[in-house]
Amino acid sequence: SEIAYRSTLNQEISDFLTTHLFEAVIQLILVLIYGGALFFYSPPIGFAAFFFAAVNLAAFFFIRSKRMGIYARFQQEKGRTAAFAISALEGFE
């Protein structure tokens, strides 16, 4: 069971590194190139785009932190429920 879990986890990490991370690096490079061109073409528009990108990034991290807290509480509740179910089953014996 543990070996199968680790094998599955290893496959998921490998998939992430070869697909999502690679795509994110390519997109970052393109954003930097186009952002530089935008600042070169029109600095006011470049600053406006930078401002909206910063607001978007701040909102992303804010929502992410909230979701992480909610998910941690969900995992705790799930653990309590599983423990209660196991103790109830032990009570039948």
Secondary structure, 3 states (H helix, E strand, C coil): CHHHHHHHHHHHHHHHHHHHHHHHHHHHHHHHHHHHHHHHHCHHHHHHHHHHHHHHHHHHHHHHHHHHHHHHHHHHHHHHHHHHHHHHHHHHC
